[in-house]
Amino acid sequence: MLDETDTRLLAALQKDAHLTAQELGELLNLSPSQAGRRRQRLEAEGYIVGYAARLDPVKLGLHVQGFVQVLLGTHGQEQAASFARLVRSRPEIISVWTMTGEADYLLRVYCADLPALNRLLHDIILPHPSVARVQSQIVMDQLKPDAPLPT
């Protein structure tokens, strides 16, 4: 169970994962050693699953962000596993969710340009034997960046 200090610590780390134990202690009114032990406990208990740098996709040459809905024609365990292997193997596909509703999967993709997105859809995803239909939406603008989880 998380207490208020734990939730404040998690919120602070989501904003800046580089915070030192000293800085966390100052924010939480704890000693650096207490703050460090809390962080270690939250890591050990799986509340904190990792640390990562957020990169600018445009500076990396990734000018097209899109969401791709995929409907499978067959829903067996082997087909789903095969499709999961495909999407895990493609670096352009950065997130995949299984969904309720019309689509079976929702993919978040980043590509250099529209031809690269077209190749991903028509040369990689659509030819998969389990895929029946693909519908894509291109992101025009992101009004709210990926935000920290509510704590």
C-alpha positions as CSV (number, residue, x, y, z in Angstrom):
1,M,0.0,0.0,0.0
2,L,1.3,3.4,-0.9
3,D,1.2,6.3,1.5
4,E,1.1,10.0,0.6
5,T,4.9,10.3,0.7
6,D,5.2,7.3,-1.7
7,T,2.7,8.9,-4.2
8,R,4.6,12.2,-4.0
9,L,7.9,10.4,-4.6
10,L,6.4,8.6,-7.6
11,A,5.0,11.9,-9.0
12,A,8.3,13.6,-8.6
13,L,10.2,10.8,-10.4
14,Q,7.8,10.8,-13.3
15,K,8.6,14.5,-13.8
16,D,12.3,14.1,-13.4
17,A,13.8,10.6,-13.0
18,H,17.3,12.1,-12.5
19,L,16.4,13.4,-9.0
20,T,19.0,12.4,-6.5
21,A,18.2,11.1,-3.1
22,Q,19.2,14.5,-1.7
23,E,16.8,16.3,-4.0
24,L,14.0,13.8,-3.3
25,G,14.6,14.2,0.4
26,E,14.3,18.0,0.1
27,L,11.0,17.7,-1.9
28,L,9.5,15.1,0.5
29,N,10.9,16.5,3.8
30,L,12.9,13.3,4.3
31,S,16.6,12.6,4.8
32,P,18.4,11.5,1.6
33,S,18.8,8.0,3.0
34,Q,15.1,7.7,3.8
35,A,14.2,9.0,0.3
36,G,16.7,6.6,-1.3
37,R,15.3,3.6,0.7
38,R,11.7,4.5,-0.4
39,R,12.8,4.7,-4.0
40,Q,14.6,1.3,-3.7
41,R,11.5,-0.2,-2.1
42,L,9.2,1.1,-4.8
43,E,11.5,-0.3,-7.4
44,A,11.7,-3.7,-5.7
45,E,7.9,-3.8,-5.3
46,G,7.4,-3.1,-9.0
47,Y,5.9,0.4,-8.8
48,I,8.8,1.8,-10.6
49,V,9.5,-0.5,-13.6
50,G,12.3,1.4,-15.3
51,Y,13.8,4.7,-16.3
52,A,14.0,6.1,-19.8
53,A,15.0,9.2,-21.7
54,R,12.2,10.8,-23.8
55,L,13.5,11.6,-27.3
56,D,12.3,14.1,-29.8
57,P,10.9,12.1,-32.8
58,V,11.3,15.0,-35.3
59,K,15.0,15.5,-34.4
60,L,15.4,11.8,-35.1
61,G,13.8,12.2,-38.5
62,L,10.4,10.6,-37.5
63,H,8.0,13.1,-39.0
64,V,4.8,10.9,-39.1
65,Q,3.1,9.5,-36.0
66,G,0.1,7.3,-36.6
67,F,-2.3,5.0,-34.9
68,V,-3.2,1.8,-36.8
69,Q,-6.2,-0.4,-36.0
70,V,-5.8,-4.0,-37.0
71,L,-8.7,-6.5,-37.3
72,L,-7.6,-10.1,-37.5
73,G,-9.5,-12.5,-39.8
74,T,-8.7,-15.5,-37.6
75,H,-8.4,-15.4,-33.8
76,G,-6.6,-18.6,-32.9
77,Q,-3.8,-18.7,-30.3
78,E,-1.2,-19.3,-32.9
79,Q,-2.4,-16.5,-35.2
80,A,-2.3,-14.1,-32.2
81,A,1.2,-15.2,-31.2
82,S,2.4,-14.8,-34.8
83,F,1.0,-11.3,-35.0
84,A,2.5,-10.4,-31.6
85,R,5.9,-11.6,-32.9
86,L,5.5,-9.4,-36.0
87,V,4.7,-6.2,-34.1
88,R,7.4,-6.8,-31.5
89,S,10.0,-7.1,-34.3
90,R,9.2,-3.7,-35.9
91,P,11.0,-0.7,-34.4
92,E,8.4,1.7,-36.0
93,I,5.7,0.2,-33.9
94,I,6.3,1.6,-30.4
95,S,3.2,0.5,-28.6
96,V,0.5,-2.2,-29.1
97,W,-2.7,-2.7,-27.3
98,T,-5.3,-5.4,-27.6
99,M,-8.7,-3.8,-27.8
100,T,-12.4,-4.4,-27.3
101,G,-14.7,-3.2,-30.1
102,E,-14.3,-3.4,-33.8
103,A,-10.4,-3.6,-33.9
104,D,-8.5,-6.3,-32.3
105,Y,-5.3,-4.3,-31.9
106,L,-4.2,-0.6,-31.8
107,L,-0.7,0.2,-32.8
108,R,1.1,3.4,-32.3
109,V,3.7,4.0,-34.9
110,Y,6.4,6.5,-35.9
111,C,7.8,6.6,-39.4
112,A,10.1,9.0,-41.3
113,D,7.5,9.9,-43.8
114,L,4.2,8.9,-45.5
115,P,5.9,6.4,-47.9
116,A,7.6,4.7,-44.9
117,L,4.2,4.4,-43.3
118,N,2.7,3.1,-46.5
119,R,5.4,0.4,-46.7
120,L,4.8,-0.6,-43.1
121,L,1.1,-1.0,-43.7
122,H,1.2,-2.6,-47.2
123,D,4.5,-4.6,-47.1
124,I,4.6,-5.7,-43.5
125,I,1.2,-5.6,-41.6
126,L,-1.4,-6.3,-44.4
127,P,0.5,-9.4,-45.8
128,H,0.4,-11.1,-42.4
129,P,-1.8,-14.2,-42.9
130,S,-4.0,-13.3,-39.9
131,V,-4.7,-9.7,-40.8
132,A,-8.1,-9.0,-42.4
133,R,-8.2,-5.2,-42.3
134,V,-6.1,-2.2,-41.3
135,Q,-7.3,1.3,-40.7
136,S,-4.8,4.1,-40.0
137,Q,-5.0,7.6,-38.6
138,I,-2.2,10.1,-39.0
139,V,-1.6,12.4,-36.1
140,M,-1.8,16.0,-37.2
141,D,-0.8,17.6,-33.9
142,Q,-0.4,16.3,-30.3
143,L,-2.3,18.6,-28.0
144,K,-1.1,17.0,-24.8
145,P,2.2,15.2,-24.6
146,D,2.5,11.8,-23.0
147,A,1.8,12.6,-19.4
148,P,2.8,11.0,-16.1
149,L,0.4,8.5,-14.6
150,P,-1.9,9.9,-12.0
151,T,-0.7,9.0,-8.5
